[in-house]
Structures are given as structure tokens and as C-alpha cells.
């Protein structure tokens, strides 16, 4: 059986970096394969934490270019889209608050 995590055992999360030089242009809708690949690489447990975090940061920059919002990066260096974040590890309201605090609605 999987163990339940209590509030003190929950992951610390942050918003990933954005591309501050990005200027919106017309693009195809959706998330690119490159972004999805970076997200997947950030969750690869066989990679060292620094490599996972580097992939997560690249994914966040790409995701920002594609959606106007950064990704969520957890303390393990894994990148998460808001709609696929494992909410059993963190409260959805706390994630929405994190975005609001940084000016994303």
C-alpha cells in the first residue's frame, strides 16, 4: 500500500523560469514535442537532479512561450503542467495561489 503524505511531508514547489525576451507571435496551438520531451526528461529518475532541473527549466521556458504561463517545478526537479500535477502531493488551491502571487490568472 502507498503511504499517505501528511502536510509536513508535501513537496515544495515553485514556478519555473520564463523567457523574458519572448514576443508573442502566431503559433500552432498546443504543446510542442520538444516541450513534452523536456518535461519527460525532468521526470526521468535515472538522471541526476541537476540534469532533471535543467530539463524542467527548459520545459518551463518553452511552455511559457507556448501558453503564456510557466510550469510548476517541484523540489525533485520535475516539471509539471498545472493540469497534470499530482494533487495528492499538493493542494490545487495552493497552486492557483502560487500563480496568482506571480501575476498569472
Secondary structure, 3 states (H helix, E strand, C coil): CCCCCCHHHCCCEEECCCCCCCCCCCCCCCCCHHHHHHHHHHCCCCCCHHHHHHHHHHHHHHHHHHHCCCCEEECCCCEECHHHCCCCCCCHHHHHHHHHHCCCC
